[in-house]
Amino acid sequence: MGEGVLKPLQIGPLRVEWPVFLAPMAGYTDGAFRSLCLEQGCGAVVTEMASSQGLVRNRLRTSRVLERWGEEHPIGAQLYGSDAGVMAEAADWIAGLGAFDFLDINAGCPMPKIRNRGDGAGLMRDPAKMAEIVRQVAAAVAGRLPVTLKTRIGWCADTVNVMETTAGAEAAGAAAVFLHGRVASVRHSGPSDWAMIAEVKRVRTIPVIGNGGVKAPADVFRMAAETGADGVMVGRAPLGNPWWFRDVRDLAAGREPRMPTVDEVRATIREHLRREMELMARRGKKELKLGADLTACLVMRPHLVRYLRGFRGFGDLARTLEERVDAATLLERVDRVLASGRKSEADGRN
Ligand SMILES: Cc1cc2nc3c(=O)[nH]c(=O)nc-3n(C[C@H](O)[C@H](O)[C@H](O)COP(=O)(O)O)c2cc1C
């Protein structure tokens, strides 16, 4: 089904064999979750967004956002900011780490505290500045990392300027564009405009990877076929369901996707928490007021909601999720939910 539609993708010198990307999502796509997705067949991942100002001013603290769990590849580091010089300095430092395969510029984050400073989606209001940032960042990491841009089709319904912004980014040296088919004003709700993604793909020579509104695994192939995009990036659908990427591979190979067993869900939650604890344990006591174990449990909370909401006993766990508990107690509660069984077979798929 999909093999004919999805081909290996070239981002500058980087070859992505399977162009199905996990989207960057602050608060979710840390090394623990990304590595689980890669193990289930995700083709490439991107870090949560890191502040360029933060990296330049307070390297240690901000660089935590860029931490990897083991060898994750292919992986992009995502930067946000609106000062070209600071972005270039932060990018240069990231390239020096030797840990990443590409560097992505966030030009789509619609959160007020980001966009109101002109960062993230704010860059779409100033295409010349966006292009200048791409140019300076690409120059700073030239020969070391290809630079990509993650952006949206426009700021709001009346200002869809993606043709202009992507033309500028391409001319400035971007090696690929991740294009979210929504405008910034709707944030993450409503339909994603795949027709606009198709239009951009038709005129750009660099690869265009479509994003937005991919829910079922089969949507990957539908988006690729309908837009002609060179790859597909997915955000929310695999949360609490890293097996989503296995399903995409199964569909491509003509196999029937299968729901994860309860044992698989249990083992994955345990492993996810273990990786979060390992990531937290790298931080010093000064950095973590609550200690590694409790902090990892807090980080797991939004994931647990998604792993477990299809189970009958989920309501009981949800009521206690605000409590600060250690890993052993949390896992006991998880086991109780899992033992309650699924509400319906369909709930195996989030
Ligand atoms: C909770 C959350 C956090 C996000 N954080 C980022 C981020 O750090 N960087 C970014 O470029 N996009 C971020 N996004 C946007 C996603 O990468 C993606 O573009 C969006 O969710 C649309 O894809 P989807 O419909 O497959 O979820 C975030 C989205 C969500 C829901």
The ligand as an ORCA input file, in Angstrom:
! r2SCAN-3c Opt
* xyz 0 1
  C       1.482     19.613     23.398
  C       2.113     20.064     22.095
  C       3.405     20.558     22.109
  C       3.999     20.998     20.915
  N       5.292     21.452     20.927
  C       5.890     21.792     19.756
  C       7.274     22.144     19.727
  O       7.984     22.160     20.746
  N       7.803     22.487     18.516
  C       7.059     22.481     17.355
  O       7.582     22.776     16.277
  N       5.764     22.124     17.363
  C       5.180     21.755     18.528
  N       3.885     21.328     18.516
  C       3.174     21.173     17.215
  C       3.373     19.756     16.661
  O       4.723     19.532     16.328
  C       2.508     19.525     15.395
  O       2.890     20.473     14.427
  C       1.028     19.668     15.681
  O       0.652     18.952     16.839
  C       0.194     19.183     14.474
  O       0.405     17.811     14.246
  P      -0.702     16.702     14.679
  O      -2.026     17.164     14.087
  O      -0.196     15.422     14.060
  O      -0.724     16.667     16.167
  C       3.267     20.920     19.702
  C       1.975     20.411     19.693
  C       1.384     19.974     20.870
  C      -0.018     19.414     20.824
*
